[in-house]
Amino acid sequence: MARPRGVEDAVILQAAARVMGRVGPSGLTLAAVAREVGLVPGTLVQRFGSKHGLLLALADRSAEEAGELAVRARTAHPSALGALAALASQTLAGMDTPESFAHHLAFLCTDLTDPQLYERALAVHRSQWRAIEGLLAEAAQAGELRAGTDVAALAGTVQAITAGAGLTWAVERRGSLAERLRHELDTVLRPHLPTRTRPRREPEES
């Protein structure tokens, strides 16, 4: 039977992500998401079955979106490394306060203990790695990275510092998450840049 016209699933999943950042696992209910999009909870029950079903659908969408985000970032930036910075920032979108970061981190802890959610979390992780590795490979081919750079290994490091920068920033609470992430990304990429493109170090005052 065809589904009646109404709010698209993608809109509901985006709303769910916003609610996740505001209220965390304990506050995320079908009723809360329904209010966010102006629907009755029964509509979400028909579409997703339960809160767990909604989380599974959101995880599936996140895996699909990882590659899409990379394509959009590359289209919007003239360089592959510029696209990589944009992609890393987008990975942490919606986590721009320590509270919202903590709420999303709490959901990740749930993902690690629920077999179905873990399977999808791993798929998201691998999809993001492939997107990062693809942009780094393109950067190497374009001469934005030094010849011989191990882009596969570097992709793992970039992925690790993206997650780590968010956690460190949420604890230290200095500056914005975007600023902290860009600083850490620049730091990890600097040794792999061709000499001519490395930022020149200012002489220290005597």
DRENDO-573372 format. One record per residue: residue in three letters; residue number from 1; z, x, y of N, C-alpha, C, O in turn. Coordinates in nm, 3 decimals. Atoms other than C-alpha are relative to their C-alpha. Layout:
N
{Ala,NUM,{Z,X,Y},{Z,X,Y},{Z,X,Y},{Z,X,Y}}
...
//
This chain:
206
{Met,1,{0.000,0.085,-0.119},{0.000,0.000,0.000},{0.000,0.088,0.123},{0.076,0.185,0.131}}
{Ala,2,{0.008,-0.080,-0.121},{-0.093,0.136,0.341},{0.126,-0.019,0.083},{0.182,-0.128,0.092}}
{Arg,3,{-0.118,0.007,-0.084},{0.196,0.220,0.570},{-0.035,-0.066,0.134},{-0.138,-0.032,0.193}}
{Pro,4,{0.027,0.063,-0.128},{0.217,-0.001,0.882},{-0.003,0.104,0.110},{0.064,0.207,0.103}}
{Arg,5,{0.007,-0.091,-0.114},{0.127,0.164,1.210},{0.137,0.007,0.068},{0.210,-0.092,0.070}}
{Gly,6,{-0.127,-0.017,-0.069},{0.423,0.300,1.400},{0.016,0.145,0.038},{-0.082,0.215,0.062}}
{Val,7,{-0.028,-0.139,-0.036},{0.590,0.628,1.480},{-0.041,0.091,-0.115},{-0.002,0.068,-0.230}}
{Glu,8,{0.047,-0.092,0.103},{0.426,0.914,1.293},{0.116,0.082,-0.057},{0.216,0.107,0.010}}
{Asp,9,{-0.103,-0.082,0.064},{0.629,1.118,1.046},{0.028,0.127,0.080},{0.143,0.168,0.092}}
{Ala,10,{-0.018,-0.125,-0.075},{0.570,1.432,1.255},{0.093,-0.020,0.119},{0.174,0.068,0.150}}
{Val,11,{-0.087,0.030,-0.115},{0.740,1.268,1.555},{0.144,-0.016,-0.047},{0.237,0.030,0.018}}
{Ile,12,{-0.135,0.020,0.055},{1.037,1.167,1.340},{0.061,0.134,-0.039},{0.179,0.158,-0.014}}
{Leu,13,{-0.052,-0.131,0.042},{1.071,1.520,1.199},{0.035,0.086,0.120},{0.134,0.161,0.115}}
{Gln,14,{-0.034,-0.072,-0.123},{1.062,1.669,1.548},{0.131,-0.052,0.057},{0.213,0.026,0.105}}
{Ala,15,{-0.124,0.059,-0.047},{1.335,1.427,1.648},{0.118,0.045,-0.085},{0.226,0.073,-0.033}}
{Ala,16,{-0.106,-0.046,0.090},{1.537,1.525,1.342},{0.043,0.142,0.035},{0.162,0.173,0.033}}
{Ala,17,{-0.033,-0.139,-0.036},{1.517,1.892,1.444},{0.082,0.004,0.127},{0.176,0.084,0.138}}
{Arg,18,{-0.079,0.004,-0.125},{1.645,1.807,1.793},{0.143,-0.046,-0.028},{0.239,0.011,0.024}}
{Val,19,{-0.133,0.051,0.032},{1.934,1.606,1.651},{0.080,0.106,-0.076},{0.199,0.122,-0.053}}
{Met,20,{-0.066,-0.107,0.074},{2.014,1.891,1.411},{0.065,0.100,0.095},{0.180,0.140,0.075}}
{Gly,21,{-0.052,-0.098,-0.095},{2.058,2.128,1.704},{0.116,-0.052,0.082},{0.200,0.026,0.128}}
{Arg,22,{-0.106,0.057,-0.082},{2.286,1.888,1.887},{0.128,-0.028,-0.077},{0.238,-0.010,-0.023}}
{Val,23,{-0.117,0.053,0.069},{2.519,1.763,1.616},{0.037,0.073,-0.128},{0.147,0.054,-0.179}}
{Gly,24,{-0.030,-0.071,0.123},{2.499,1.989,1.310},{-0.006,-0.089,-0.123},{-0.037,-0.208,-0.112}}
{Pro,25,{0.014,0.075,0.125},{2.509,1.882,0.944},{0.082,-0.128,-0.006},{0.034,-0.230,-0.056}}
{Ser,26,{-0.086,0.118,0.013},{2.801,1.640,0.974},{-0.047,-0.115,0.086},{-0.024,-0.231,0.051}}
{Gly,27,{0.041,0.108,-0.090},{2.646,1.447,1.262},{-0.142,-0.049,-0.024},{-0.183,-0.150,0.033}}
{Leu,28,{0.138,0.041,0.025},{2.290,1.428,1.128},{-0.001,-0.116,-0.100},{0.032,-0.099,-0.217}}
{Thr,29,{0.013,0.118,0.084},{2.240,1.078,0.992},{-0.135,-0.064,0.027},{-0.198,-0.037,0.130}}
{Leu,30,{0.124,0.073,-0.024},{1.937,0.858,0.951},{0.013,-0.088,0.123},{-0.084,-0.106,0.197}}
{Ala,31,{-0.022,0.085,-0.118},{2.090,0.632,1.215},{-0.017,0.081,0.129},{-0.077,0.033,0.225}}
{Ala,32,{0.011,-0.084,-0.119},{2.114,0.921,1.465},{-0.146,0.035,0.028},{-0.189,0.033,0.143}}
{Val,33,{0.142,-0.032,-0.018},{1.752,1.020,1.406},{-0.078,-0.124,0.042},{-0.167,-0.117,0.126}}
{Ala,34,{0.067,0.125,-0.036},{1.640,0.659,1.425},{0.020,-0.032,0.148},{-0.074,-0.073,0.216}}
{Arg,35,{-0.026,0.024,-0.144},{1.807,0.622,1.765},{-0.083,0.093,0.086},{-0.131,0.054,0.193}}
{Glu,36,{0.075,-0.100,-0.077},{1.632,0.937,1.883},{-0.145,-0.043,0.022},{-0.203,-0.014,0.126}}
{Val,37,{0.141,0.040,-0.009},{1.289,0.784,1.818},{-0.018,-0.150,0.023},{-0.131,-0.199,0.027}}
{Gly,38,{0.010,0.142,-0.028},{1.371,0.418,1.884},{-0.038,-0.085,-0.119},{-0.110,-0.184,-0.104}}
{Leu,39,{0.027,0.077,0.121},{1.352,0.293,1.526},{0.132,-0.051,-0.058},{0.240,-0.011,-0.015}}
{Val,40,{-0.118,0.042,0.073},{1.592,0.113,1.297},{0.016,0.092,-0.120},{-0.083,0.140,-0.174}}
{Pro,41,{-0.021,-0.091,0.113},{1.753,0.321,1.020},{-0.076,-0.041,-0.125},{-0.117,0.046,-0.203}}
{Gly,42,{0.071,0.044,0.119},{1.585,0.107,0.755},{-0.141,0.053,-0.009},{-0.193,0.074,-0.118}}
{Thr,43,{0.135,-0.057,-0.001},{1.247,0.241,0.863},{0.001,0.141,-0.058},{-0.089,0.178,-0.133}}
{Leu,44,{-0.009,-0.136,0.053},{1.360,0.595,0.787},{0.034,-0.001,-0.148},{-0.011,0.087,-0.222}}
{Val,45,{-0.030,0.012,0.143},{1.502,0.485,0.453},{-0.128,-0.027,-0.078},{-0.150,0.031,-0.185}}
{Gln,46,{0.127,0.030,0.066},{1.161,0.340,0.363},{-0.089,0.123,-0.011},{-0.157,0.142,-0.111}}
{Arg,47,{0.091,-0.115,-0.002},{0.983,0.661,0.457},{0.053,0.121,-0.077},{-0.023,0.188,-0.147}}
{Phe,48,{-0.054,-0.125,0.056},{1.222,0.933,0.338},{0.102,-0.023,-0.111},{0.138,0.071,-0.182}}
{Gly,49,{-0.092,0.032,0.108},{1.463,0.755,0.105},{0.146,0.025,0.032},{0.232,-0.058,0.001}}
{Ser,50,{-0.137,-0.038,-0.028},{1.776,0.932,0.229},{0.000,0.115,0.101},{-0.105,0.167,0.138}}
{Lys,51,{-0.013,-0.117,-0.086},{1.909,1.201,0.460},{-0.053,0.124,-0.070},{-0.121,0.206,-0.008}}
{His,52,{0.049,-0.114,0.076},{1.835,1.453,0.186},{-0.152,0.000,-0.006},{-0.215,0.106,0.005}}
{Gly,53,{0.145,0.010,0.001},{1.479,1.327,0.163},{-0.059,0.039,0.134},{-0.165,0.102,0.140}}
{Leu,54,{0.045,-0.038,-0.133},{1.442,1.367,0.538},{0.005,0.152,0.016},{-0.088,0.211,0.071}}
{Leu,55,{-0.012,-0.146,-0.010},{1.566,1.727,0.517},{-0.107,0.071,-0.082},{-0.160,0.174,-0.040}}
{Leu,56,{0.106,-0.058,0.082},{1.319,1.801,0.237},{-0.135,-0.009,0.072},{-0.213,0.086,0.072}}
{Ala,57,{0.126,0.017,-0.073},{1.033,1.660,0.444},{-0.006,0.095,0.119},{-0.112,0.150,0.149}}
{Leu,58,{-0.004,-0.091,-0.114},{1.143,1.864,0.745},{-0.025,0.144,-0.045},{-0.095,0.219,0.022}}
{Ala,59,{0.022,-0.135,0.052},{1.154,2.181,0.534},{-0.145,0.021,-0.041},{-0.202,0.127,-0.016}}
{Asp,60,{0.141,-0.011,0.037},{0.807,2.112,0.393},{-0.087,0.017,0.124},{-0.181,0.097,0.124}}
{Arg,61,{0.077,-0.011,-0.124},{0.674,2.065,0.744},{0.018,0.137,0.065},{-0.077,0.192,0.120}}
{Ser,62,{-0.026,-0.131,-0.058},{0.838,2.389,0.860},{-0.083,0.107,-0.068},{-0.133,0.198,-0.002}}
{Ala,63,{0.081,-0.096,0.073},{0.657,2.582,0.587},{-0.146,-0.007,0.043},{-0.211,0.096,0.061}}
{Glu,64,{0.138,0.017,-0.045},{0.322,2.436,0.693},{-0.016,0.051,0.142},{-0.119,0.110,0.176}}
{Glu,65,{0.010,-0.030,-0.142},{0.396,2.496,1.059},{0.003,0.150,0.029},{-0.048,0.193,0.133}}
{Ala,66,{-0.010,-0.143,-0.025},{0.467,2.868,1.024},{-0.137,0.062,0.023},{-0.156,0.139,0.118}}
{Gly,67,{0.135,-0.052,-0.019},{0.099,2.950,0.982},{-0.068,-0.058,0.122},{-0.142,0.012,0.191}}
{Glu,68,{0.060,0.065,-0.115},{-0.005,2.699,1.246},{0.050,0.062,0.130},{-0.027,0.081,0.225}}
{Leu,69,{-0.057,-0.062,-0.119},{0.231,2.855,1.500},{-0.064,0.136,0.028},{-0.088,0.172,0.143}}
{Ala,70,{0.063,-0.130,-0.017},{0.077,3.196,1.438},{-0.140,-0.013,0.059},{-0.179,0.064,0.146}}
{Val,71,{0.135,0.022,-0.051},{-0.273,3.063,1.500},{0.005,-0.039,0.147},{-0.074,0.011,0.227}}
{Arg,72,{-0.010,0.042,-0.139},{-0.166,2.892,1.822},{0.043,0.115,0.090},{-0.008,0.131,0.201}}
{Ala,73,{-0.045,-0.114,-0.080},{0.016,3.202,1.943},{-0.113,0.099,0.022},{-0.128,0.153,0.132}}
{Arg,74,{0.109,-0.096,-0.013},{-0.287,3.421,1.873},{-0.106,-0.051,0.096},{-0.166,0.027,0.171}}
{Thr,75,{0.099,0.060,-0.091},{-0.516,3.180,2.058},{0.044,0.013,0.145},{-0.039,0.028,0.235}}
{Ala,76,{-0.053,0.001,-0.137},{-0.288,3.185,2.362},{0.022,0.140,0.057},{0.048,0.153,0.176}}
{His,77,{-0.030,-0.135,-0.048},{-0.244,3.564,2.384},{-0.115,0.096,-0.034},{-0.168,0.092,-0.145}}
{Pro,78,{0.112,-0.091,0.023},{-0.508,3.836,2.422},{0.030,0.110,-0.100},{-0.063,0.167,-0.157}}
{Ser,79,{-0.034,-0.107,0.094},{-0.317,4.083,2.205},{0.078,-0.056,-0.118},{0.149,-0.156,-0.105}}
{Ala,80,{-0.073,0.042,0.119},{-0.179,4.051,1.854},{0.150,0.019,0.017},{0.229,-0.063,-0.031}}
{Leu,81,{-0.142,-0.022,-0.021},{0.155,4.199,1.960},{0.058,-0.102,0.098},{0.174,-0.142,0.085}}
{Gly,82,{-0.044,0.107,-0.089},{0.178,3.948,2.244},{0.019,-0.129,-0.077},{0.114,-0.204,-0.053}}
{Ala,83,{-0.011,0.120,0.085},{0.116,3.674,1.991},{0.123,0.010,-0.090},{0.189,-0.091,-0.115}}
{Leu,84,{-0.117,-0.019,0.086},{0.385,3.823,1.767},{0.128,-0.032,0.076},{0.218,-0.098,0.022}}
{Ala,85,{-0.118,0.029,-0.081},{0.641,3.808,2.048},{0.016,-0.150,0.021},{0.126,-0.204,0.015}}
{Ala,86,{-0.005,0.144,-0.019},{0.550,3.446,2.114},{0.041,-0.072,-0.128},{0.117,-0.168,-0.125}}
{Leu,87,{-0.034,0.061,0.128},{0.573,3.362,1.745},{0.148,0.018,-0.032},{0.213,-0.076,-0.078}}
{Ala,88,{-0.141,-0.024,0.026},{0.915,3.523,1.711},{0.087,-0.091,0.084},{0.187,-0.145,0.036}}
{Ser,89,{-0.075,0.089,-0.088},{1.039,3.326,2.010},{-0.006,-0.143,-0.049},{0.094,-0.215,-0.045}}
{Gln,90,{0.016,0.136,0.048},{0.899,3.004,1.868},{0.082,-0.025,-0.126},{0.127,-0.137,-0.150}}
{Thr,91,{-0.079,0.014,0.122},{1.079,3.069,1.539},{0.142,-0.046,0.030},{0.204,-0.117,-0.049}}
{Leu,92,{-0.136,0.036,-0.039},{1.408,3.027,1.725},{0.002,-0.111,0.104},{0.104,-0.133,0.169}}
{Ala,93,{0.006,0.109,-0.098},{1.293,2.737,1.943},{0.104,-0.107,-0.036},{0.126,-0.138,-0.153}}
{Gly,94,{-0.102,0.101,0.023},{1.563,2.475,1.987},{0.137,0.057,-0.029},{0.231,-0.018,-0.054}}
{Met,95,{-0.129,-0.064,0.026},{1.842,2.729,1.935},{0.046,0.079,0.121},{0.107,0.185,0.106}}
{Asp,96,{-0.022,-0.078,-0.121},{1.881,2.838,2.297},{0.139,-0.010,0.059},{0.164,0.039,0.169}}
{Thr,97,{-0.141,-0.005,-0.036},{2.254,2.770,2.320},{0.077,0.046,-0.124},{0.033,0.022,-0.237}}
{Pro,98,{-0.077,-0.042,0.118},{2.523,2.924,2.098},{0.035,-0.118,-0.091},{0.039,-0.102,-0.213}}
{Glu,99,{-0.036,0.117,0.081},{2.618,2.573,1.985},{-0.116,-0.045,-0.086},{-0.099,-0.072,-0.205}}
{Ser,100,{0.115,0.045,0.078},{2.268,2.474,1.880},{-0.037,0.103,-0.106},{-0.080,0.067,-0.215}}
{Phe,101,{0.026,-0.102,0.101},{2.223,2.808,1.704},{0.098,-0.016,-0.116},{0.059,-0.006,-0.233}}
{Ala,102,{-0.101,0.018,0.105},{2.548,2.750,1.515},{-0.032,-0.120,-0.088},{-0.012,-0.116,-0.209}}
{His,103,{0.033,0.119,0.078},{2.433,2.403,1.411},{-0.116,0.027,-0.096},{-0.113,-0.014,-0.212}}
{His,104,{0.112,-0.032,0.088},{2.102,2.531,1.276},{0.042,0.099,-0.109},{-0.007,0.092,-0.222}}
{Leu,105,{-0.050,-0.095,0.100},{2.284,2.816,1.100},{0.077,-0.074,-0.108},{0.071,-0.037,-0.226}}
{Ala,106,{-0.074,0.080,0.099},{2.509,2.559,0.932},{-0.096,-0.069,-0.096},{-0.067,-0.081,-0.215}}
{Phe,107,{0.100,0.061,0.088},{2.198,2.385,0.799},{-0.058,0.105,-0.095},{-0.086,0.074,-0.210}}
{Leu,108,{0.050,-0.106,0.088},{2.072,2.718,0.664},{0.098,0.025,-0.115},{0.056,0.047,-0.228}}
{Cys,109,{-0.099,-0.017,0.106},{2.399,2.756,0.473},{-0.014,-0.110,-0.105},{0.003,-0.085,-0.224}}
{Thr,110,{0.025,0.110,0.094},{2.329,2.414,0.319},{-0.123,0.029,-0.084},{-0.124,0.004,-0.204}}
{Asp,111,{0.124,-0.033,0.072},{1.978,2.529,0.227},{0.026,0.099,-0.113},{-0.037,0.090,-0.219}}
{Leu,112,{-0.024,-0.106,0.098},{2.120,2.826,0.038},{0.078,-0.049,-0.122},{0.082,0.019,-0.224}}
{Thr,113,{-0.080,0.051,0.112},{2.339,2.609,-0.185},{-0.062,-0.120,-0.068},{-0.015,-0.161,-0.174}}
{Asp,114,{0.068,0.116,0.058},{2.106,2.316,-0.253},{-0.131,0.050,-0.063},{-0.216,0.101,0.009}}
{Pro,115,{0.120,-0.057,0.065},{1.837,2.409,-0.512},{-0.132,-0.047,0.061},{-0.222,0.035,0.079}}
{Gln,116,{0.126,0.051,-0.055},{1.567,2.183,-0.365},{-0.024,0.053,0.141},{-0.136,0.091,0.176}}
{Leu,117,{0.015,-0.052,-0.136},{1.634,2.290,-0.008},{-0.021,0.151,-0.001},{-0.095,0.204,0.082}}
{Tyr,118,{0.019,-0.145,0.007},{1.658,2.655,-0.110},{-0.145,0.034,-0.033},{-0.203,0.127,0.024}}
{Glu,119,{0.141,-0.023,0.036},{1.314,2.637,-0.271},{-0.089,-0.009,0.123},{-0.182,0.070,0.140}}
{Arg,120,{0.081,0.018,-0.121},{1.173,2.515,0.058},{0.035,0.104,0.106},{-0.053,0.151,0.178}}
{Ala,121,{-0.039,-0.105,-0.095},{1.374,2.760,0.269},{-0.070,0.131,-0.034},{-0.113,0.204,0.055}}
{Leu,122,{0.070,-0.121,0.043},{1.224,3.041,0.062},{-0.149,-0.009,0.034},{-0.209,0.091,0.072}}
{Ala,123,{0.141,0.018,-0.035},{0.875,2.895,0.117},{-0.021,0.021,0.150},{-0.120,0.083,0.190}}
{Val,124,{0.009,-0.021,-0.145},{0.937,2.886,0.494},{0.010,0.149,0.031},{-0.068,0.203,0.110}}
{His,125,{-0.020,-0.144,-0.021},{1.063,3.246,0.483},{-0.126,0.079,-0.034},{-0.169,0.166,0.042}}
{Arg,126,{0.121,-0.073,0.043},{0.757,3.367,0.293},{-0.118,-0.032,0.091},{-0.200,0.056,0.120}}
{Ser,127,{0.109,0.037,-0.089},{0.519,3.174,0.517},{0.013,0.071,0.133},{-0.087,0.117,0.189}}
{Gln,128,{-0.022,-0.072,-0.126},{0.675,3.327,0.827},{-0.032,0.148,-0.017},{-0.090,0.210,0.072}}
{Trp,129,{0.030,-0.142,0.023},{0.652,3.674,0.673},{-0.150,0.024,-0.001},{-0.198,0.121,0.057}}
{Arg,130,{0.146,-0.017,0.005},{0.283,3.627,0.600},{-0.061,-0.008,0.139},{-0.153,0.068,0.171}}
{Ala,131,{0.051,0.013,-0.136},{0.222,3.516,0.958},{0.028,0.126,0.081},{-0.059,0.175,0.154}}
{Ile,132,{-0.037,-0.123,-0.071},{0.407,3.818,1.097},{-0.084,0.118,-0.049},{-0.136,0.196,0.030}}
{Glu,133,{0.078,-0.110,0.057},{0.234,4.057,0.859},{-0.145,-0.006,0.043},{-0.208,0.097,0.067}}
{Gly,134,{0.139,0.016,-0.043},{-0.105,3.914,0.955},{-0.021,0.046,0.144},{-0.121,0.111,0.174}}
{Leu,135,{0.013,-0.042,-0.140},{-0.044,3.969,1.327},{0.018,0.151,0.013},{-0.051,0.215,0.092}}
{Leu,136,{-0.018,-0.145,-0.004},{0.084,4.322,1.267},{-0.123,0.072,-0.054},{-0.162,0.176,-0.001}}
{Ala,137,{0.122,-0.061,0.054},{-0.222,4.402,1.054},{-0.111,-0.003,0.103},{-0.187,0.093,0.119}}
{Glu,138,{0.102,0.010,-0.105},{-0.445,4.278,1.332},{0.029,0.098,0.113},{-0.062,0.160,0.167}}
{Ala,139,{-0.038,-0.095,-0.105},{-0.250,4.485,1.585},{-0.035,0.142,-0.041},{-0.080,0.221,0.042}}
{Ala,140,{0.033,-0.134,0.048},{-0.297,4.794,1.369},{-0.150,0.025,0.006},{-0.194,0.133,0.046}}
{Gln,141,{0.145,-0.014,-0.003},{-0.670,4.734,1.339},{-0.052,0.016,0.142},{-0.153,0.083,0.166}}
{Ala,142,{0.043,-0.005,-0.139},{-0.696,4.691,1.716},{0.053,0.122,0.074},{0.023,0.141,0.192}}
{Gly,143,{-0.054,-0.119,-0.064},{-0.509,5.015,1.786},{0.126,-0.026,0.080},{0.171,0.061,0.155}}
{Glu,144,{-0.125,0.027,-0.070},{-0.199,4.843,1.922},{0.119,0.065,-0.070},{0.224,0.084,-0.010}}
{Leu,145,{-0.100,-0.072,0.076},{0.003,5.016,1.648},{-0.060,0.132,-0.047},{-0.181,0.145,-0.059}}
{Arg,146,{0.046,-0.131,0.046},{-0.017,5.376,1.531},{-0.071,-0.011,-0.134},{-0.034,-0.092,-0.219}}
{Ala,147,{0.070,-0.004,0.129},{-0.259,5.452,1.249},{0.098,0.036,-0.110},{0.185,0.122,-0.093}}
{Gly,148,{-0.088,-0.028,0.112},{-0.086,5.449,0.914},{0.128,-0.080,-0.001},{0.210,-0.063,-0.092}}
{Thr,149,{-0.121,0.083,-0.002},{0.182,5.199,1.013},{0.005,-0.088,-0.125},{-0.094,-0.154,-0.158}}
{Asp,150,{-0.019,0.086,0.117},{0.319,5.023,0.704},{0.032,-0.140,0.050},{0.149,-0.174,0.073}}
{Val,151,{-0.020,0.131,-0.062},{0.268,4.671,0.834},{0.080,-0.094,-0.089},{0.150,-0.182,-0.037}}
{Ala,152,{-0.078,0.087,0.089},{0.418,4.506,0.525},{0.149,0.025,0.018},{0.228,-0.069,0.029}}
{Ala,153,{-0.141,-0.034,-0.020},{0.746,4.693,0.566},{0.046,-0.040,0.140},{0.157,-0.090,0.157}}
{Leu,154,{-0.036,0.033,-0.138},{0.743,4.642,0.942},{0.016,-0.151,0.016},{0.100,-0.196,0.094}}
{Ala,155,{-0.013,0.145,-0.007},{0.692,4.268,0.893},{0.138,-0.045,-0.046},{0.199,-0.134,0.013}}
{Gly,156,{-0.133,0.033,0.047},{1.014,4.253,0.693},{0.106,0.034,0.103},{0.203,-0.040,0.121}}
{Thr,157,{-0.096,-0.041,-0.103},{1.198,4.441,0.968},{-0.004,-0.096,0.117},{0.100,-0.135,0.170}}
{Val,158,{0.013,0.095,-0.112},{1.062,4.212,1.239},{0.066,-0.133,-0.036},{0.135,-0.192,0.047}}
{Gln,159,{-0.061,0.126,0.042},{1.167,3.908,1.040},{0.153,0.012,-0.001},{0.223,-0.082,0.037}}
{Ala,160,{-0.145,-0.020,0.006},{1.515,4.054,0.989},{0.062,0.006,0.140},{0.168,-0.051,0.163}}
{Ile,161,{-0.060,-0.011,-0.134},{1.571,4.140,1.355},{-0.012,-0.132,0.077},{0.067,-0.158,0.167}}
{Thr,162,{0.009,0.131,-0.064},{1.451,3.795,1.461},{0.123,-0.084,-0.033},{0.184,-0.144,0.056}}
{Ala,163,{-0.120,0.073,0.040},{1.730,3.634,1.261},{0.126,0.066,0.053},{0.217,-0.001,0.102}}
{Gly,164,{-0.119,-0.072,-0.043},{1.980,3.905,1.348},{0.022,-0.008,0.150},{0.136,-0.014,0.196}}
{Ala,165,{-0.014,0.008,-0.146},{1.908,3.889,1.721},{0.065,-0.132,0.040},{0.147,-0.137,0.131}}
{Gly,166,{-0.060,0.130,-0.032},{1.994,3.520,1.723},{0.148,-0.001,-0.028},{0.226,-0.050,0.053}}
{Leu,167,{-0.141,-0.001,0.036},{2.324,3.573,1.545},{0.080,0.089,0.094},{0.188,0.049,0.139}}
{Thr,168,{-0.070,-0.091,-0.091},{2.423,3.872,1.761},{0.014,-0.061,0.139},{0.119,-0.053,0.202}}
{Trp,169,{-0.004,0.063,-0.132},{2.332,3.686,2.079},{0.101,-0.114,0.003},{0.174,-0.129,0.101}}
{Ala,170,{-0.093,0.113,0.002},{2.531,3.379,1.975},{0.145,0.047,0.003},{0.231,-0.022,0.057}}
{Val,171,{-0.136,-0.054,-0.002},{2.839,3.598,1.923},{0.031,0.065,0.135},{0.137,0.041,0.192}}
{Glu,172,{-0.026,-0.075,-0.123},{2.803,3.819,2.232},{-0.018,-0.085,0.126},{0.056,-0.067,0.223}}
{Arg,173,{0.023,0.095,-0.110},{2.665,3.548,2.466},{-0.028,0.071,0.132},{0.029,0.037,0.236}}
{Arg,174,{0.045,-0.067,-0.122},{2.503,3.786,2.714},{-0.149,-0.025,0.018},{-0.229,0.000,-0.073}}
{Gly,175,{0.140,0.030,-0.027},{2.176,3.681,2.876},{-0.048,-0.118,-0.083},{0.032,-0.194,-0.138}}
{Ser,176,{0.058,0.111,0.076},{1.938,3.438,2.710},{-0.043,0.048,-0.137},{-0.060,0.168,-0.160}}
{Leu,177,{0.048,-0.034,0.135},{1.829,3.426,2.348},{-0.139,0.062,0.008},{-0.168,0.158,-0.063}}
{Ala,178,{0.135,-0.053,-0.014},{1.468,3.487,2.456},{0.002,0.146,0.045},{-0.075,0.228,-0.006}}
{Glu,179,{-0.010,-0.138,-0.048},{1.569,3.802,2.644},{0.050,0.094,-0.110},{-0.001,0.205,-0.126}}
{Arg,180,{-0.055,-0.085,0.106},{1.774,3.935,2.354},{-0.104,0.024,-0.110},{-0.118,0.136,-0.161}}
{Leu,181,{0.101,-0.013,0.105},{1.498,3.867,2.104},{-0.111,0.095,0.044},{-0.155,0.178,-0.035}}
{Arg,182,{0.107,-0.087,-0.047},{1.235,4.038,2.318},{0.044,0.146,0.004},{-0.032,0.236,-0.029}}
{His,183,{-0.053,-0.136,-0.004},{1.458,4.341,2.367},{0.002,0.061,-0.140},{-0.040,0.175,-0.159}}
{Glu,184,{-0.008,-0.052,0.137},{1.517,4.378,1.992},{-0.138,0.023,-0.060},{-0.160,0.120,-0.132}}
{Leu,185,{0.136,-0.016,0.052},{1.150,4.326,1.910},{-0.066,0.123,0.060},{-0.131,0.200,-0.012}}
{Asp,186,{0.057,-0.118,-0.064},{1.042,4.586,2.164},{0.059,0.128,-0.060},{-0.012,0.227,-0.080}}
{Thr,187,{-0.067,-0.118,0.055},{1.298,4.829,2.021},{-0.054,0.036,-0.138},{-0.078,0.153,-0.168}}
{Val,188,{0.045,-0.028,0.137},{1.179,4.791,1.662},{-0.149,0.039,-0.003},{-0.192,0.111,-0.093}}
{Leu,189,{0.143,-0.033,-0.002},{0.810,4.816,1.758},{-0.028,0.133,0.068},{-0.130,0.196,0.039}}
{Arg,190,{0.029,-0.118,-0.083},{0.841,5.111,1.999},{-0.040,0.123,-0.080},{-0.137,0.189,-0.043}}
{Pro,191,{0.041,-0.121,0.074},{0.828,5.390,1.737},{-0.137,-0.011,-0.065},{-0.195,0.090,-0.105}}
{His,192,{0.129,0.020,0.066},{0.509,5.239,1.596},{-0.115,-0.015,0.099},{-0.230,-0.034,0.059}}
{Leu,193,{0.105,0.013,-0.100},{0.319,5.220,1.924},{-0.072,0.133,0.020},{-0.009,0.238,0.010}}
{Pro,194,{0.069,-0.124,-0.035},{0.048,5.473,2.007},{0.067,0.063,0.121},{0.118,-0.008,0.208}}
{Thr,195,{-0.071,-0.071,-0.107},{0.185,5.739,2.243},{-0.042,-0.050,0.137},{0.042,-0.062,0.227}}
{Arg,196,{0.048,0.038,-0.133},{-0.031,5.621,2.530},{0.054,-0.135,0.045},{0.053,-0.165,0.165}}
{Thr,197,{-0.048,0.133,-0.039},{0.116,5.271,2.520},{0.152,-0.012,0.002},{0.206,-0.117,0.034}}
{Arg,198,{-0.145,0.007,-0.001},{0.483,5.361,2.488},{0.052,-0.002,0.143},{-0.001,0.069,0.229}}
{Pro,199,{-0.057,0.001,-0.134},{0.694,5.277,2.792},{0.053,0.138,0.037},{0.118,0.203,-0.045}}
{Arg,200,{-0.047,-0.131,-0.044},{0.767,5.589,2.994},{0.147,-0.007,0.032},{0.191,-0.099,0.103}}
{Arg,201,{-0.144,-0.002,-0.021},{1.137,5.679,2.997},{0.029,0.053,0.139},{-0.021,0.159,0.177}}
{Glu,202,{-0.038,-0.046,-0.134},{1.286,5.705,3.345},{0.093,0.119,-0.011},{0.182,0.120,-0.096}}
{Pro,203,{-0.089,-0.115,0.004},{1.450,6.043,3.415},{0.142,-0.041,0.035},{0.164,-0.122,0.124}}
{Glu,204,{-0.139,0.033,-0.029},{1.828,6.027,3.406},{0.045,0.071,0.127},{0.000,0.181,0.157}}
{Glu,205,{-0.053,-0.060,-0.123},{2.015,6.093,3.730},{0.097,0.111,-0.038},{0.176,0.098,-0.132}}
{Ser,206,{-0.091,-0.113,0.026},{2.196,6.422,3.739},{0.134,-0.021,0.070},{0.223,0.063,0.060}}
//
